[in-house]
């Protein structure tokens, strides 16, 4: 190394050290208050999101329940419309002219004597 470079090296290092020391990051009070405000807004937004998601889940459950009720009603409606289309012969195997048959009485059982 040359003597000139040896003399310049400490001066350059000292200059770089001064520049780096003067550039320390200092947060101003205004910036700190903005950070606090943003964090507060972030927490509020997260709470709103979780509340909205729970409302969505509740609404989805209610919707599924209502859709199930609609399917049941549609099934009943189609059954009734099918029977209405067959009127007056709803019961195909029933003969209105056939004599009524009364069911046979059950045989009476007598208690056993000991």
Order of alpha helices (4+ residues) and beta strands (2+ residues): alpha-alpha
